[in-house]
Structures are given as C-alpha cells and as structure tokens.
Amino acid sequence: MESPIKKVLLYIDGTEESITAAQFALCLTRYLGANLTALYVVNTKALDELLKARIFLKEEQAEYEQDLEADAERYLNHVRELARNKGIPVEIRSVMGSTHHEVVKLVREERFDLLIIGELSRIRSRRDEFYDETERAMRTVPCSVLIVKNEDLVFEQYEAL
C-alpha cells in the first residue's frame, strides 16, 4: 500500500521545539519516502504591530527585520545540516509575512499532506491563545497536523537513522 503522505511541510520558528520537530520530520519522511520542505516565516506582521504601537522606530524595525532574517537563515541551515548528515533531501524556504497566513497559503498552494510543528508553548492567557500565530496556522490548515513532543525519544530516533 502506498503512503497517503507524500509531501510534508515542517514549520521552523527558531525554538528548540522546532528543531526537535525537524529531527522527527526527517525520521518520518525517510520512513514514508515523502518529500520534506522546511519553512521559516520572518514574522513581519509582528514587526508592523510593534511599529504601530510605537515600540519601534522605523529604523529599529529594519534592523530587527535583518536580525530575524539572519535567524531564519541560521535555523534553516541547521535543518539542512541535520538532513545532510542522514542523507535525506530537504527543500528549504524562508518567506516574510504573517506566520499564520504564510503557512496556510503554502499548504494550500502546494497541497501538502502533513504539517509538522514543534510542541506549542504554554498558553498563559486567552489573549496569548488568540495571538499565537503557530496555533492559528495549526487550526486552519487544510491538512493533518503533527505536533512533535518528547525531545529525548525523538533525538534517539534521529540518531538511529
């Protein structure tokens, strides 16, 4: 029987949980023979909101945006290296915009079968829940979502590849 999962989107957000998700995604795509794409969204929506709230000046926004772009490159290069170490192909992408919007848009446009994300942070308030872009994406993508937990077990599985 052929696997129903052929295209997997891995969302990387610069957290350790997303690196654990990357390790698991590599294990899973190897097992399934699926294609893997890793996506990092430079959240310019959040930067725009900080500018509107006058927390940032325009110059500070541009500088911070460059820092976020460098973070994206660093984390995606780390995922590329994890994949290279195990001989697994991965397509790397970085886009700018709203995390929720960009993840949902890519899943729809390219018809991904599965979205893999790292464990979500604890919600401290209703407001946090409403503004968590990753959670919003998870709830609205038109494909199944896998939330990766148990860092130690995932690391063992990745090392065993």
C-alpha positions in Angstrom: 0.0 0.0 0.0 1.3 3.4 -0.9 1.6 6.1 1.8 -1.0 8.7 1.9 1.6 11.2 3.0 3.8 12.3 0.1 4.5 16.0 0.9 5.4 17.2 4.4 5.8 20.8 5.5 8.0 21.4 8.5 7.5 24.7 10.3 10.6 26.1 11.9 10.3 29.0 14.3 13.7 29.3 15.9 12.8 27.3 19.0 14.4 24.1 20.3 10.9 22.5 19.9 11.1 23.2 16.2 14.5 21.6 15.9 13.0 18.5 17.7 10.2 18.6 15.1 12.9 18.8 12.4 14.6 15.6 13.7 11.2 13.8 13.8 10.2 15.1 10.3 13.5 13.7 8.9 12.8 10.3 10.5 9.2 10.2 9.3 9.9 11.3 5.8 12.7 8.8 5.5 10.3 6.0 6.6 7.5 7.2 4.4 9.6 8.1 1.4 7.9 11.5 1.4 9.3 14.9 0.3 10.1 17.4 3.0 10.0 21.1 2.9 11.2 23.3 5.8 9.7 26.7 6.2 10.7 29.7 8.3 8.4 32.7 8.3 10.0 36.0 9.2 7.0 37.5 11.0 6.8 41.0 9.6 3.2 41.3 10.9 4.5 41.4 14.4 7.2 44.0 13.5 4.5 46.2 11.9 2.4 46.0 15.1 5.4 47.0 17.2 6.0 50.0 14.9 2.3 51.0 15.1 2.4 50.7 18.9 5.5 53.0 18.8 7.6 50.4 20.5 10.0 50.5 17.5 11.1 53.4 15.3 11.2 52.7 11.5 15.0 52.3 11.6 14.8 49.9 14.5 12.2 47.8 12.7 14.5 47.5 9.6 17.4 46.5 11.8 15.3 43.9 13.8 14.0 42.5 10.5 17.6 41.9 9.3 18.3 40.1 12.6 15.2 37.9 12.1 16.3 37.1 8.5 19.7 36.1 9.8 18.0 33.9 12.4 15.9 32.3 9.7 19.0 31.5 7.6 20.8 30.1 10.7 17.9 27.8 11.7 17.3 26.6 8.1 21.0 25.9 7.6 20.8 23.8 10.8 17.9 21.8 9.4 19.8 21.4 6.1 22.8 20.1 8.0 20.6 17.6 10.1 19.2 16.3 6.8 22.6 16.2 5.1 24.0 14.1 8.0 21.4 11.5 7.4 21.3 11.7 3.6 17.8 13.0 3.4 16.8 15.6 0.9 15.0 18.7 2.2 13.8 21.9 0.5 14.5 25.0 2.5 12.3 28.1 2.3 12.2 31.4 4.0 9.3 33.9 3.5 8.2 37.2 5.1 4.8 38.0 6.3 2.3 36.7 8.9 3.1 33.2 10.1 -0.5 32.1 10.1 -1.1 33.4 6.6 2.1 32.2 5.0 1.9 28.6 6.4 -1.8 28.2 5.4 -1.1 29.7 1.9 1.8 27.4 1.2 -0.1 24.3 2.4 -3.0 25.2 0.1 -1.0 26.2 -2.9 1.3 23.2 -2.9 -1.1 20.7 -1.4 1.0 19.4 1.5 -0.4 16.3 3.1 1.0 17.0 6.6 2.2 19.9 8.6 4.8 19.2 11.4 5.3 21.7 14.2 7.2 21.6 17.5 5.4 21.5 20.8 3.4 24.7 21.4 4.3 27.0 24.3 2.1 27.0 27.3 -0.8 29.5 26.9 -0.9 31.9 29.8 -4.0 33.8 28.9 -6.9 34.0 26.4 -5.1 36.8 24.7 -1.9 34.7 24.2 -4.1 31.9 22.7 -5.7 34.4 20.3 -2.3 35.8 19.1 -0.3 32.6 18.8 0.3 32.5 15.1 1.5 28.9 15.0 -1.6 27.7 16.8 -3.8 29.7 14.4 -2.0 28.1 11.4 -2.3 24.6 13.0 -6.1 25.1 13.4 -6.7 26.4 9.9 -4.5 24.5 7.6 -6.4 22.1 5.3 -4.2 19.1 6.1 -3.4 17.0 9.1 -1.0 18.4 11.7 1.5 16.5 13.8 2.8 18.2 17.0 6.2 16.7 18.0 6.9 16.1 21.7 9.4 14.1 23.8 12.7 15.6 22.8 14.8 12.7 24.2 12.9 10.0 22.3 13.0 12.0 19.1 16.7 12.5 19.4 17.3 8.8 19.9 15.2 8.0 16.8 17.1 10.6 14.8 20.5 9.3 15.9 19.4 5.7 14.9 18.7 6.8 11.3 
